[in-house]
Amino acid sequence: MSRPEKENPPEIYYNNEEAKKYARNTRIIKIQTKMTERSLQLLNIPEDPPENDELAPVLEKIEDKLSKIETKNTSENEGTELESEGSYESDSPFEDEQNSEDEELLALEQELESLKNRRKSSFILDLGCGSGLSGQVLTQNGHKWVGIDISESMLDIAVQRNTIGDKILLDMGQGLPFRTGVFDGAIAISSLQWLCYSNKKTEIPFKRLSTFFSSLYKCLSRDTRAIFQFYPESPDQIEMITTAATKSGFTGGLVVDYPESTRAKKFFLTLFSSTTIKQVPKGLGGGENLSQKDVVQYVVEDKYKKKYQNNQRKKRNWKPRKKSRQWILRKKERQRKQGHKVRPDSKFTGRKRKDRW
Ligand SMILES: C[S@@+](CC[C@H](N)C(=O)[O-])C[C@H]1O[C@@H](n2cnc3c(N)ncnc32)[C@H](O)[C@@H]1O
């Protein structure tokens, strides 16, 4: 399959026509949405700690309920101790009341839990936001976002779709012009690989990647993440990307989802804007989590594994040349299995006859 990155620079490849096609394709919409949801999961936005005054009334109600139940239990126990002397089957008139109290307590506990689990509304940078598909997922999840893209046509679609985030026409290879520490995270869905190709002599991919990563590191607040779903073409590209990211201060590694599936397999470069080494999350479907130093090795091995699998497939599907000895032997075998009367094989079977005069 040909790579669009090799055809034209992104601002030309994603022209009006391509942008419209992209925005209408339901398969693309589904895949990009799924990949954004996964990136959001990997982004691991911290929970917003609830304010004390929001928790206090619920906690108070729970304590009140618990103390009431406790008092009732003690008085009931005292009652049963006295009654047990007379020993009769207890058919408590309080049972219904007890159940409704339990339910009330459970509901209160659930309310408390959901308050605690409330997700923080974060400010996310969407790199190569395109037609705003990823931005829509961010909005649905309660986040604010700014999207940048090099293609005017793609941004036009994002505007027509009435997506909520701010959209800026920008080449990320030239660096990001945002304030220091302003974003709580960044995502890039299928855009990073574009930086690995140059369209002019003056465009040096490694230089562009380094400029991009160092400006990204600056505008992310500390201890946040940047998730890049991307399609690397070769181990060299991965090495170039990870070297540029490390040089800019990022730590992290690669998450590989569904490594055994050709279609579902996805790469997510997971970067941490902190100097402390953190564990890279595990990939889905028996997926891998590779630290930066293992990434290239993995991709090289993966490439050879693919080559080996392709060779095996070729071997399995191999067919002898028509009218060759092997072709005839196979055919005879097939006919024997079908119960036909077939002459026995000999050293002359399939032998080429001499031309006669
Ligand atoms: C495959 S589209 C993905 C769009 C969007 N993230 C989505 O999930 O639908 C790749 C996008 O990356 C953008 N892109 C490529 N190179 C870029 C660059 N150097 N700076 C900014 N955007 C770029 C393209 O214009 C295109 O809109």
The ligand as an SDF file (V2000), in Angstrom:
LIG
                    3D

 27 29  0  0  0  0  0  0  0  0999 V2000
   -4.5960   11.2650    8.8920 C   0  0  0  0  0  0  0  0  0  0  0  0
   -4.9810   12.9290    9.2730 S   0  0  0  0  0  0  0  0  0  0  0  0
   -5.5840   12.7440   10.9120 C   0  0  0  0  0  0  0  0  0  0  0  0
   -6.4570   13.8710   11.3370 C   0  0  0  0  0  0  0  0  0  0  0  0
   -7.0600   13.7720   12.7260 C   0  0  0  0  0  0  0  0  0  0  0  0
   -6.0600   13.6590   13.7580 N   0  0  0  0  0  0  0  0  0  0  0  0
   -8.0180   12.6070   12.7990 C   0  0  0  0  0  0  0  0  0  0  0  0
   -7.8010   11.7030   13.6390 O   0  0  0  0  0  0  0  0  0  0  0  0
   -8.9740   12.5730   12.0630 O   0  0  0  0  0  0  0  0  0  0  0  0
   -3.3710   13.6190    9.5120 C   0  0  0  0  0  0  0  0  0  0  0  0
   -3.4140   15.1050    9.7650 C   0  0  0  0  0  0  0  0  0  0  0  0
   -2.1040   15.5510   10.1510 O   0  0  0  0  0  0  0  0  0  0  0  0
   -1.8990   16.8400    9.6010 C   0  0  0  0  0  0  0  0  0  0  0  0
   -0.4630   17.1270    9.5330 N   0  0  0  0  0  0  0  0  0  0  0  0
    0.4660   16.4800    8.8360 C   0  0  0  0  0  0  0  0  0  0  0  0
    1.6550   17.0790    8.9840 N   0  0  0  0  0  0  0  0  0  0  0  0
    1.4640   18.1460    9.7870 C   0  0  0  0  0  0  0  0  0  0  0  0
    2.3120   19.1580   10.2870 C   0  0  0  0  0  0  0  0  0  0  0  0
    3.5850   19.2120    9.9680 N   0  0  0  0  0  0  0  0  0  0  0  0
    1.7720   20.0980   11.0960 N   0  0  0  0  0  0  0  0  0  0  0  0
    0.4580   20.0650   11.4180 C   0  0  0  0  0  0  0  0  0  0  0  0
   -0.3940   19.1370   10.9470 N   0  0  0  0  0  0  0  0  0  0  0  0
    0.0970   18.1820   10.1470 C   0  0  0  0  0  0  0  0  0  0  0  0
   -2.5460   16.7120    8.2220 C   0  0  0  0  0  0  0  0  0  0  0  0
   -2.8280   17.9480    7.6460 O   0  0  0  0  0  0  0  0  0  0  0  0
   -3.7990   15.9010    8.5360 C   0  0  0  0  0  0  0  0  0  0  0  0
   -4.8980   16.7210    8.8060 O   0  0  0  0  0  0  0  0  0  0  0  0
  1  2  1  0
  2  3  1  0
  2 10  1  0
  3  4  1  0
  4  5  1  0
  5  6  1  0
  5  7  1  0
  7  8  2  0
  7  9  1  0
 10 11  1  0
 11 12  1  0
 11 26  1  0
 12 13  1  0
 13 14  1  0
 13 24  1  0
 14 15  1  0
 14 23  1  0
 15 16  2  0
 16 17  1  0
 17 18  1  0
 17 23  2  0
 18 19  1  0
 18 20  2  0
 20 21  1  0
 21 22  2  0
 22 23  1  0
 24 25  1  0
 24 26  1  0
 26 27  1  0
M  CHG  2   2   1   9  -1
M  END
$$$$
